[in-house]
Amino acid sequence: MTMTTTRRAVLAGAAVIPALSLPALAGATPGDGELIALGAELKRRIDTSHRLWAEQDVLRPRQERERRRLEAARPDESVWRINDLVGKTPAGRRHHAMWKEYSSASSDAWRIAAQITNMRPDTARGVAVYALAVAFCALGPDNELDPDLALVLRAAAGVGGLTLPPSLANTVAEAEPMEFFEPGD
């Protein structure tokens, strides 16, 4: 499989480098208690937001069926009016409620990740939490993780003994190094 390095992956990988310094890996400093606690909360929020994304994704086709039904029944209505009507259907209300819950969980995860990346880890476990926060910030569309960043996260988790959120664990476990090739290959 041939992949291209994205700008996001390069920046996210670069952001992990300061955290992977030797003093951090040598650490016997107990100074990462807050960082590790934030990491546990981040894991919980990541799992919640990924679960809610999947659930609202299941509801979206039902909402679209309602939209098509209303458009067929009311061909002269504006798009805005149809949207309003769809939002008032049971499917539309469920989708909207799920979307609000997802948005809240995702915003919380982003806030916690930003807080973590503004801290300096002192221990290997702290480095693993820091790497998790950086990886979360680098998630792509549909929560996909760049394969190279997944490898960095796997290494940091291995060194720091971090158990990854189930929503990221498979991606990280299946990550393969990106193939580099020279121009003209």
Backbone as ProteinMPNN parsed JSONL, in Angstrom:
{"seq_chain_A": "MTMTTTRRAVLAGAAVIPALSLPALAGATPGDGELIALGAELKRRIDTSHRLWAEQDVLRPRQERERRRLEAARPDESVWRINDLVGKTPAGRRHHAMWKEYSSASSDAWRIAAQITNMRPDTARGVAVYALAVAFCALGPDNELDPDLALVLRAAAGVGGLTLPPSLANTVAEAEPMEFFEPGD", "coords_chain_A": {"N_chain_A": [[0.851, -1.159, 0.0], [0.658, 2.163, -0.857], [1.246, 5.215, 0.605], [0.841, 8.735, 1.143], [2.623, 11.285, 2.822], [0.963, 13.428, 4.923], [0.552, 16.934, 5.547], [-0.495, 17.401, 8.044], [0.24, 15.062, 9.428], [3.032, 15.282, 9.463], [3.377, 17.638, 10.977], [2.13, 16.848, 13.37], [3.727, 14.699, 14.097], [6.128, 16.059, 14.479], [5.421, 17.539, 16.68], [5.448, 15.66, 18.683], [8.112, 15.089, 19.094], [9.589, 16.82, 21.005], [8.528, 15.802, 23.372], [9.496, 13.256, 23.444], [12.079, 13.287, 24.393], [15.226, 12.325, 25.902], [15.47, 12.896, 28.775], [12.809, 12.764, 29.558], [12.143, 10.102, 29.101], [13.799, 8.807, 30.853], [12.687, 9.313, 33.217], [11.961, 9.223, 36.654], [10.453, 10.806, 37.961], [7.716, 11.885, 39.864], [6.004, 13.671, 38.672], [3.932, 13.569, 36.765], [1.329, 13.109, 37.465], [-1.054, 14.713, 37.194], [-1.098, 14.953, 34.422], [-1.391, 12.268, 33.631], [-3.87, 11.696, 34.757], [-5.457, 13.461, 33.26], [-5.044, 12.222, 30.816], [-6.433, 9.798, 31.152], [-9.04, 10.766, 31.285], [-9.175, 11.908, 28.752], [-9.022, 9.604, 27.131], [-11.479, 8.429, 27.777], [-13.242, 10.367, 26.784], [-12.579, 10.354, 24.06], [-13.378, 7.757, 23.305], [-16.122, 7.994, 23.851], [-16.87, 10.063, 22.05], [-16.256, 8.847, 19.593], [-17.973, 6.629, 19.645], [-20.462, 7.929, 19.692], [-20.33, 9.268, 17.252], [-20.435, 7.14, 15.466], [-22.995, 6.186, 16.102], [-24.659, 8.373, 15.401], [-24.12, 8.396, 12.765], [-25.449, 6.114, 11.898], [-28.042, 6.964, 12.238], [-28.289, 8.951, 10.327], [-29.05, 8.049, 7.602], [-31.785, 7.463, 8.019], [-32.797, 9.973, 8.574], [-32.275, 11.193, 6.134], [-33.963, 9.739, 4.463], [-36.412, 10.684, 5.404], [-36.135, 13.323, 4.603], [-36.119, 13.059, 1.763], [-38.688, 12.009, 1.425], [-40.276, 14.16, 2.341], [-39.491, 16.129, 0.53], [-40.5, 15.076, -1.837], [-43.22, 15.074, -1.263], [-43.717, 17.754, -0.935], [-42.944, 19.589, -3.215], [-42.688, 22.315, -3.78], [-41.673, 23.586, -1.6], [-39.131, 25.436, 0.151], [-35.61, 24.703, 0.522], [-34.771, 25.338, 3.066], [-37.122, 25.29, 4.554], [-37.839, 22.611, 4.259], [-35.653, 21.447, 5.604], [-36.217, 22.374, 8.18], [-38.643, 21.041, 8.642], [-37.793, 18.354, 8.501], [-36.169, 18.288, 10.737], [-38.071, 18.248, 12.706], [-39.195, 15.766, 12.657], [-39.379, 12.42, 14.103], [-37.003, 10.981, 13.462], [-35.312, 13.069, 12.703], [-35.178, 14.561, 15.109], [-33.951, 12.682, 16.821], [-31.479, 12.351, 15.5], [-30.486, 14.971, 15.678], [-30.27, 15.295, 18.479], [-28.361, 13.324, 19.034], [-26.241, 14.334, 17.575], [-25.716, 16.732, 18.952], [-24.863, 15.688, 21.404], [-22.582, 14.268, 20.565], [-21.038, 16.433, 19.596], [-20.565, 17.84, 21.958], [-19.076, 15.961, 23.495], [-16.88, 15.633, 21.805], [-15.857, 18.252, 21.742], [-15.099, 18.499, 24.416], [-13.078, 16.555, 24.477], [-11.22, 17.717, 22.724], [-10.562, 20.028, 24.183], [-9.346, 18.907, 26.459], [-7.214, 17.546, 25.23], [-5.773, 19.725, 24.205], [-5.011, 20.906, 26.596], [-3.332, 18.9, 27.61], [-1.275, 18.873, 25.66], [-0.054, 21.218, 26.235], [1.469, 20.728, 28.372], [4.476, 19.451, 29.893], [5.766, 16.292, 29.714], [7.174, 14.182, 32.273], [7.725, 11.546, 32.621], [7.851, 8.205, 31.21], [5.267, 7.219, 30.95], [3.866, 9.608, 30.962], [4.787, 10.646, 28.55], [3.542, 8.862, 26.807], [0.844, 9.526, 27.217], [0.918, 12.146, 26.296], [1.538, 11.645, 23.603], [-0.814, 10.339, 22.835], [-2.637, 12.47, 23.022], [-1.622, 14.171, 21.017], [-1.976, 12.512, 18.792], [-4.784, 12.291, 18.783], [-5.425, 14.923, 18.142], [-4.576, 14.92, 15.557], [-6.297, 13.357, 14.132], [-7.967, 12.37, 11.193], [-10.498, 12.978, 8.635], [-13.499, 11.195, 9.33], [-12.414, 10.028, 11.578], [-9.899, 8.826, 11.053], [-6.531, 7.737, 11.393], [-3.317, 8.846, 10.651], [-1.021, 6.554, 9.246], [1.775, 6.635, 9.921], [1.835, 8.279, 12.154], [0.329, 6.688, 13.793], [2.149, 4.65, 14.264], [4.056, 6.027, 15.805], [2.49, 6.583, 18.024], [1.967, 3.964, 18.862], [4.537, 3.157, 19.626], [5.087, 5.011, 21.691], [3.035, 4.352, 23.475], [3.767, 1.751, 24.084], [6.219, 2.155, 25.396], [5.365, 3.745, 27.508], [3.42, 2.235, 28.746], [0.715, 2.649, 28.222], [-2.713, 2.039, 27.902], [-4.522, 1.969, 25.05], [-7.415, 3.809, 23.857], [-10.212, 1.822, 22.877], [-11.293, 2.637, 20.429], [-9.133, 3.617, 19.013], [-7.24, 1.649, 19.212], [-7.246, -0.589, 17.373], [-6.586, 0.642, 14.927], [-4.014, 1.572, 15.504], [-2.729, -0.839, 16.115], [-2.761, -2.105, 13.635], [-1.187, -0.536, 12.051], [1.186, 0.14, 9.559], [4.528, 0.847, 8.545], [5.039, 3.719, 6.494], [5.663, 3.614, 3.016], [8.507, 4.822, 1.476], [9.567, 6.347, -1.446], [11.801, 7.021, -4.091], [11.99, 9.859, -6.339], [10.988, 9.121, -9.63], [10.723, 6.42, -9.336]], "CA_chain_A": [[0.0, 0.0, 0.0], [1.44, 3.379, -0.941], [0.592, 6.334, 1.272], [1.59, 9.968, 1.083], [2.658, 11.951, 4.106], [0.177, 14.648, 4.929], [1.115, 18.022, 6.328], [-0.966, 17.189, 9.406], [1.044, 14.009, 10.052], [4.371, 15.816, 9.693], [3.29, 18.567, 12.105], [1.816, 16.105, 14.581], [4.939, 13.956, 14.44], [7.089, 17.029, 15.003], [4.959, 17.957, 18.004], [5.764, 14.607, 19.64], [9.563, 15.0, 19.278], [10.068, 17.326, 22.303], [8.073, 14.938, 24.465], [10.241, 11.999, 23.412], [13.465, 13.537, 24.754], [15.761, 11.341, 26.845], [15.106, 13.109, 30.174], [11.427, 12.316, 29.818], [12.107, 8.645, 29.112], [14.537, 8.324, 32.006], [11.974, 9.844, 34.37], [11.421, 8.591, 37.844], [9.778, 11.931, 38.591], [6.284, 11.638, 40.023], [5.346, 14.893, 38.259], [2.963, 13.414, 35.693], [0.035, 12.685, 38.008], [-2.14, 15.464, 36.548], [-1.074, 14.592, 33.002], [-1.943, 10.913, 33.503], [-5.312, 11.805, 35.037], [-6.06, 14.062, 32.065], [-5.004, 11.196, 29.77], [-7.544, 8.863, 31.386], [-10.262, 11.467, 30.894], [-9.141, 12.035, 27.291], [-9.383, 8.29, 26.577], [-12.921, 8.261, 27.947], [-13.93, 11.287, 25.864], [-12.351, 9.875, 22.695], [-14.283, 6.617, 23.095], [-17.503, 8.497, 23.81], [-17.121, 10.787, 20.796], [-16.247, 7.882, 18.473], [-19.215, 5.851, 19.734], [-21.576, 8.792, 19.289], [-20.199, 9.516, 15.809], [-20.948, 5.943, 14.792], [-24.436, 6.11, 16.311], [-25.349, 9.383, 14.601], [-23.935, 7.964, 11.373], [-26.525, 5.154, 11.646], [-29.295, 7.715, 12.167], [-28.302, 9.864, 9.17], [-29.879, 7.568, 6.487], [-33.205, 7.614, 8.353], [-33.102, 11.386, 8.41], [-32.268, 11.476, 4.691], [-35.213, 9.185, 3.921], [-37.453, 11.661, 5.754], [-35.919, 14.48, 3.733], [-36.593, 12.714, 0.412], [-40.143, 11.88, 1.5], [-40.856, 15.504, 2.429], [-39.245, 16.841, -0.736], [-41.439, 14.543, -2.832], [-44.574, 15.477, -0.886], [-43.819, 19.218, -0.958], [-41.932, 20.014, -4.178], [-42.558, 23.77, -3.86], [-41.092, 24.113, -0.354], [-37.704, 25.787, 0.082], [-34.69, 23.785, 1.194], [-34.741, 25.708, 4.479], [-38.366, 24.811, 5.159], [-37.71, 21.151, 4.311], [-34.728, 21.159, 6.711], [-36.955, 22.605, 9.41], [-39.612, 19.948, 8.785], [-37.038, 17.126, 8.795], [-35.731, 18.394, 12.123], [-39.201, 18.012, 13.607], [-39.599, 14.36, 12.596], [-38.677, 11.63, 15.124], [-35.638, 10.69, 13.009], [-34.561, 14.323, 12.759], [-34.933, 14.904, 16.517], [-32.947, 11.739, 17.349], [-30.189, 12.694, 14.894], [-30.041, 16.244, 16.239], [-29.856, 15.051, 19.86], [-27.111, 12.567, 18.985], [-25.201, 15.249, 17.072], [-25.373, 17.638, 20.052], [-24.099, 14.913, 22.379], [-21.274, 14.036, 19.945], [-20.308, 17.702, 19.557], [-20.137, 18.147, 23.322], [-17.995, 15.027, 23.863], [-15.726, 15.946, 20.965], [-15.296, 19.522, 22.231], [-14.418, 18.194, 25.68], [-11.837, 15.841, 24.149], [-10.282, 18.703, 22.163], [-10.117, 20.892, 25.281], [-8.419, 18.126, 27.28], [-6.007, 17.307, 24.421], [-5.015, 20.985, 24.18], [-4.431, 21.05, 27.93], [-2.228, 17.941, 27.703], [-0.154, 19.252, 24.8], [0.608, 22.384, 26.822], [2.227, 20.255, 29.528], [5.697, 18.717, 29.538], [5.815, 15.036, 30.469], [8.411, 13.864, 32.977], [7.898, 10.097, 32.703], [7.477, 7.488, 29.986], [3.798, 7.186, 30.899], [3.464, 10.952, 30.559], [5.058, 10.748, 27.11], [2.495, 8.102, 26.126], [-0.374, 10.335, 27.272], [1.168, 13.269, 25.394], [1.422, 11.115, 22.238], [-2.237, 10.104, 22.602], [-3.261, 13.777, 22.779], [-1.188, 14.631, 19.701], [-2.638, 11.665, 17.796], [-6.183, 12.695, 18.717], [-5.479, 16.198, 17.416], [-4.239, 14.684, 14.145], [-7.272, 12.48, 13.475], [-8.49, 12.892, 9.943], [-11.937, 12.786, 8.422], [-14.007, 9.884, 9.749], [-11.576, 9.536, 12.676], [-8.791, 7.978, 10.614], [-5.247, 8.15, 11.934], [-2.209, 8.673, 9.714], [-0.287, 5.337, 9.649], [3.048, 6.928, 10.571], [1.535, 8.775, 13.49], [-0.117, 5.515, 14.548], [3.364, 3.952, 14.705], [4.621, 6.817, 16.9], [1.609, 6.366, 19.169], [2.191, 2.592, 19.337], [5.819, 3.137, 20.327], [4.943, 5.759, 22.945], [2.169, 3.574, 24.354], [4.567, 0.618, 24.541], [7.198, 2.644, 26.363], [4.701, 4.304, 28.683], [2.44, 1.324, 29.306], [-0.619, 3.22, 28.071], [-3.724, 1.25, 27.208], [-5.184, 2.885, 24.119], [-8.866, 3.686, 23.758], [-10.563, 0.813, 21.871], [-11.569, 3.249, 19.129], [-7.86, 3.831, 18.318], [-6.347, 0.501, 19.381], [-7.129, -1.381, 16.143], [-5.841, 1.427, 13.938], [-2.617, 1.592, 15.916], [-2.198, -2.205, 16.015], [-2.638, -2.49, 12.234], [-0.376, 0.445, 11.324], [2.42, -0.311, 8.921], [5.312, 2.009, 8.146], [4.784, 4.235, 5.159], [6.716, 3.329, 2.052], [9.087, 5.994, 0.839], [10.167, 5.999, -2.727], [12.542, 8.101, -4.737], [11.398, 10.331, -7.598], [11.319, 8.294, -10.782], [10.39, 5.008, -9.065]], "C_chain_A": [[0.9, 1.226, 0.0], [0.647, 4.52, -0.326], [1.428, 7.584, 1.032], [1.535, 10.622, 2.448], [1.871, 13.241, 4.01], [0.875, 15.692, 5.792], [0.742, 17.837, 7.8], [-0.103, 16.152, 10.114], [2.446, 14.504, 10.375], [4.359, 16.736, 10.908], [3.025, 17.832, 13.411], [3.025, 15.297, 15.036], [5.997, 14.862, 15.046], [6.704, 17.467, 16.413], [5.308, 16.93, 19.067], [7.252, 14.603, 19.985], [10.031, 15.589, 20.608], [9.679, 16.414, 23.464], [8.866, 13.645, 24.533], [11.719, 12.181, 23.752], [13.921, 12.527, 25.812], [15.433, 11.641, 28.302], [13.702, 12.624, 30.497], [11.37, 10.8, 29.927], [12.822, 8.075, 30.333], [13.739, 8.515, 33.294], [11.552, 8.878, 35.449], [10.658, 9.668, 38.613], [8.288, 11.635, 38.706], [5.441, 12.806, 39.518], [4.288, 14.765, 37.191], [1.586, 12.993, 36.175], [-1.133, 13.388, 37.324], [-2.249, 15.094, 35.071], [-1.719, 13.218, 32.78], [-3.444, 10.91, 33.782], [-6.04, 12.425, 33.847], [-6.088, 13.055, 30.916], [-6.127, 10.186, 29.922], [-8.862, 9.497, 30.966], [-10.331, 11.631, 29.372], [-9.538, 10.719, 26.636], [-10.89, 8.076, 26.64], [-13.681, 9.136, 26.951], [-13.753, 10.868, 24.404], [-13.311, 8.724, 22.398], [-15.736, 7.071, 22.982], [-17.778, 9.193, 22.486], [-17.121, 9.843, 19.594], [-17.518, 7.037, 18.469], [-20.4, 6.686, 19.248], [-21.536, 9.115, 17.801], [-20.786, 8.336, 15.036], [-22.465, 5.847, 14.927], [-25.182, 7.14, 15.468], [-25.192, 9.074, 13.117], [-25.022, 6.964, 10.959], [-27.852, 5.888, 11.478], [-29.403, 8.581, 10.908], [-29.131, 9.331, 8.005], [-31.381, 7.694, 6.762], [-33.644, 9.064, 8.151], [-33.165, 11.746, 6.913], [-33.51, 10.902, 4.004], [-36.381, 10.134, 4.196], [-37.353, 12.884, 4.85], [-36.462, 14.208, 2.327], [-38.118, 12.6, 0.377], [-40.803, 13.262, 1.521], [-40.641, 16.308, 1.149], [-40.214, 16.371, -1.817], [-42.863, 15.018, -2.537], [-44.791, 16.992, -1.007], [-42.786, 19.799, -1.918], [-41.726, 21.534, -4.24], [-41.929, 24.394, -2.611], [-39.609, 24.428, -0.564], [-36.882, 24.737, 0.826], [-34.71, 24.059, 2.696], [-35.989, 25.185, 5.207], [-38.34, 23.28, 5.291], [-36.784, 20.762, 5.467], [-35.425, 21.313, 8.056], [-37.941, 21.46, 9.678], [-38.925, 18.627, 9.133], [-36.6, 17.131, 10.253], [-36.83, 18.119, 13.132], [-39.713, 16.574, 13.568], [-38.882, 13.592, 13.712], [-37.225, 11.331, 14.732], [-34.765, 11.935, 13.097], [-34.23, 14.725, 14.181], [-33.876, 13.986, 17.128], [-31.56, 12.087, 16.81], [-29.638, 13.978, 15.506], [-29.539, 16.053, 17.677], [-28.514, 14.315, 19.909], [-25.963, 13.473, 18.551], [-24.764, 16.218, 18.169], [-24.511, 16.923, 21.086], [-22.688, 14.638, 21.85], [-20.442, 15.315, 19.987], [-19.769, 18.076, 20.932], [-18.961, 17.256, 23.739], [-16.724, 15.337, 23.083], [-15.057, 17.243, 21.418], [-14.541, 19.31, 23.535], [-13.083, 17.503, 25.411], [-10.797, 16.809, 23.592], [-9.718, 19.61, 23.259], [-9.072, 20.163, 26.138], [-7.113, 17.875, 26.518], [-5.145, 18.57, 24.365], [-4.326, 21.214, 25.521], [-3.216, 20.138, 28.081], [-1.034, 18.395, 26.885], [0.528, 20.534, 25.264], [1.396, 22.019, 28.071], [3.483, 19.547, 29.032], [5.751, 17.448, 30.379], [7.179, 14.814, 31.104], [8.713, 12.372, 32.995], [7.5, 9.469, 31.365], [5.958, 7.426, 29.849], [3.245, 8.548, 30.494], [3.676, 11.178, 29.075], [3.964, 10.021, 26.325], [1.181, 8.888, 26.104], [-0.252, 11.514, 26.311], [0.996, 12.816, 23.935], [-0.04, 10.841, 21.883], [-2.937, 11.422, 22.27], [-2.894, 14.306, 21.396], [-1.881, 13.821, 18.601], [-4.107, 12.043, 17.665], [-6.323, 13.985, 17.906], [-5.221, 16.014, 15.923], [-5.219, 13.746, 13.444], [-7.828, 13.158, 12.24], [-9.99, 12.727, 9.841], [-12.327, 11.352, 8.785], [-13.108, 9.212, 10.772], [-10.469, 8.589, 12.227], [-7.479, 8.587, 11.087], [-4.164, 7.865, 10.904], [-1.372, 7.472, 10.173], [1.035, 5.62, 10.35], [2.846, 7.455, 11.988], [1.038, 7.632, 14.371], [1.09, 4.734, 15.066], [4.027, 4.687, 15.871], [3.807, 6.578, 18.16], [1.808, 4.963, 19.744], [3.494, 2.502, 20.125], [5.713, 3.838, 21.675], [4.09, 4.986, 23.939], [2.935, 2.38, 24.922], [5.563, 1.021, 25.607], [6.514, 3.078, 27.651], [3.649, 3.413, 29.295], [1.008, 1.829, 29.218], [-1.535, 2.237, 27.352], [-4.51, 2.219, 26.341], [-6.692, 2.721, 24.161], [-9.203, 2.659, 22.672], [-10.783, 1.413, 20.483], [-10.288, 3.533, 18.347], [-6.982, 2.585, 18.301], [-6.171, -0.304, 18.099], [-6.326, -0.651, 15.083], [-4.354, 1.397, 14.245], [-1.995, 0.209, 15.75], [-1.935, -2.602, 14.56], [-1.73, -1.574, 11.424], [0.897, -0.197, 10.784], [3.202, 0.922, 8.501], [4.998, 2.416, 6.71], [5.96, 3.897, 4.253], [7.207, 4.636, 1.446], [9.678, 5.542, -0.48], [10.77, 7.237, -3.341], [11.816, 8.572, -5.977], [11.868, 9.452, -8.751], [11.046, 6.821, -10.56], [9.069, 4.659, -9.691]], "O_chain_A": [[1.828, 1.3, 0.805], [-0.501, 4.757, -0.703], [2.62, 7.478, 0.744], [0.529, 10.528, 3.151], [2.095, 14.05, 3.109], [1.686, 15.361, 6.658], [1.555, 18.084, 8.691], [0.252, 16.338, 11.278], [2.991, 14.189, 11.432], [5.228, 16.632, 11.773], [3.621, 18.15, 14.44], [3.311, 15.222, 16.231], [6.678, 14.49, 16.001], [7.573, 17.734, 17.242], [5.453, 17.283, 20.237], [7.621, 14.156, 21.07], [10.807, 14.934, 21.305], [10.431, 16.278, 24.429], [8.902, 13.001, 25.581], [12.533, 11.315, 23.431], [13.101, 11.949, 26.526], [15.132, 10.7, 29.036], [13.447, 12.129, 31.595], [10.629, 10.266, 30.753], [12.49, 6.984, 30.796], [14.077, 7.947, 34.333], [10.889, 7.871, 35.203], [10.269, 9.469, 39.764], [7.669, 11.181, 37.743], [4.275, 12.925, 39.895], [3.774, 15.788, 36.736], [0.757, 12.562, 35.373], [-2.096, 12.738, 36.918], [-3.347, 14.942, 34.538], [-2.5, 13.038, 31.847], [-4.201, 10.202, 33.117], [-7.118, 11.966, 33.469], [-7.037, 13.029, 30.132], [-6.714, 9.759, 28.928], [-9.706, 8.838, 30.359], [-11.4, 11.51, 28.775], [-10.313, 10.718, 25.68], [-11.502, 7.604, 25.682], [-14.655, 8.688, 26.345], [-14.675, 11.012, 23.601], [-13.977, 8.717, 21.363], [-16.483, 6.593, 22.128], [-18.809, 8.944, 21.86], [-17.912, 10.028, 18.669], [-18.076, 6.761, 17.407], [-21.237, 6.203, 18.486], [-22.58, 9.224, 17.158], [-21.536, 8.516, 14.076], [-23.149, 5.469, 13.976], [-26.219, 6.828, 14.883], [-26.04, 9.449, 12.307], [-25.465, 6.964, 9.81], [-28.69, 5.486, 10.671], [-30.51, 8.905, 10.477], [-29.889, 10.116, 7.435], [-32.158, 7.993, 5.856], [-34.723, 9.335, 7.625], [-34.025, 12.522, 6.495], [-34.045, 11.506, 3.074], [-37.228, 10.358, 3.332], [-38.365, 13.413, 4.39], [-37.183, 15.034, 1.768], [-38.759, 13.038, -0.578], [-41.773, 13.501, 0.803], [-41.511, 17.076, 0.737], [-40.694, 17.174, -2.618], [-43.621, 15.327, -3.456], [-45.923, 17.449, -1.162], [-41.836, 20.443, -1.473], [-40.683, 21.989, -4.711], [-41.683, 25.6, -2.577], [-38.927, 23.773, -1.352], [-37.403, 23.985, 1.65], [-34.672, 23.13, 3.502], [-35.904, 24.699, 6.335], [-38.766, 22.728, 6.306], [-37.098, 19.846, 6.227], [-35.249, 20.493, 8.957], [-38.053, 20.977, 10.805], [-39.421, 17.868, 9.966], [-36.652, 16.102, 10.926], [-36.551, 17.793, 14.286], [-40.575, 16.204, 14.365], [-37.868, 14.07, 14.221], [-36.324, 11.417, 15.566], [-33.61, 11.86, 13.519], [-33.119, 15.184, 14.448], [-33.005, 14.446, 17.865], [-30.585, 12.116, 17.561], [-28.449, 14.057, 15.816], [-28.496, 16.594, 18.046], [-27.645, 14.639, 20.718], [-24.857, 13.393, 19.085], [-23.573, 16.5, 18.306], [-23.54, 17.489, 21.587], [-21.712, 14.757, 22.59], [-19.272, 15.283, 20.37], [-18.649, 18.57, 21.053], [-17.967, 17.747, 24.275], [-15.624, 15.308, 23.636], [-13.83, 17.323, 21.473], [-13.467, 19.876, 23.735], [-12.075, 17.825, 26.041], [-9.622, 16.729, 23.949], [-8.527, 19.921, 23.257], [-8.042, 20.736, 26.493], [-6.03, 17.979, 27.094], [-3.921, 18.489, 24.466], [-3.182, 21.666, 25.566], [-2.189, 20.552, 28.618], [0.102, 18.317, 27.353], [1.58, 20.897, 24.739], [1.93, 22.895, 28.751], [3.542, 19.098, 27.887], [5.778, 17.513, 31.608], [8.207, 15.203, 30.55], [9.823, 11.967, 33.341], [6.895, 10.117, 30.511], [5.427, 7.567, 28.747], [2.259, 8.625, 29.761], [2.859, 11.817, 28.413], [3.512, 10.514, 25.292], [0.485, 8.909, 25.089], [-1.201, 11.843, 25.598], [0.382, 13.519, 23.132], [-0.456, 11.085, 20.751], [-3.741, 11.481, 21.34], [-3.749, 14.829, 20.683], [-2.32, 14.381, 17.597], [-4.628, 12.11, 16.552], [-7.231, 14.117, 17.085], [-5.606, 16.86, 15.117], [-5.002, 13.377, 12.29], [-8.119, 14.354, 12.24], [-10.667, 12.386, 10.811], [-11.558, 10.416, 8.565], [-13.037, 7.985, 10.838], [-10.135, 7.646, 12.944], [-7.342, 9.808, 11.169], [-4.103, 6.769, 10.348], [-1.042, 7.372, 11.355], [1.388, 4.908, 11.29], [3.597, 7.115, 12.902], [1.303, 7.617, 15.573], [1.06, 4.212, 16.181], [4.505, 4.056, 16.814], [4.366, 6.391, 19.241], [1.818, 4.785, 20.962], [3.551, 1.85, 21.168], [6.193, 3.324, 22.685], [4.397, 4.969, 25.131], [2.778, 2.035, 26.093], [5.737, 0.319, 26.603], [7.01, 2.817, 28.748], [3.03, 3.8, 30.287], [0.175, 1.475, 30.052], [-1.171, 1.674, 26.32], [-5.096, 3.178, 26.844], [-7.199, 1.639, 24.461], [-8.536, 2.631, 21.637], [-10.493, 0.769, 19.475], [-10.346, 3.677, 17.126], [-6.081, 2.472, 17.471], [-5.045, -0.671, 17.765], [-5.481, -1.248, 14.416], [-3.531, 1.217, 13.347], [-0.857, 0.094, 15.295], [-0.997, -3.349, 14.281], [-1.523, -1.808, 10.234], [1.576, -0.964, 11.466], [2.608, 1.938, 8.14], [4.731, 1.583, 5.844], [7.112, 3.898, 4.686], [6.418, 5.449, 0.965], [10.231, 4.446, -0.579], [10.299, 8.355, -3.131], [11.103, 7.795, -6.612], [13.043, 9.088, -8.816], [11.128, 6.037, -11.505], [8.613, 3.521, -9.578]]}, "name": "protein", "num_of_chains": 1, "seq": "MTMTTTRRAVLAGAAVIPALSLPALAGATPGDGELIALGAELKRRIDTSHRLWAEQDVLRPRQERERRRLEAARPDESVWRINDLVGKTPAGRRHHAMWKEYSSASSDAWRIAAQITNMRPDTARGVAVYALAVAFCALGPDNELDPDLALVLRAAAGVGGLTLPPSLANTVAEAEPMEFFEPGD"}
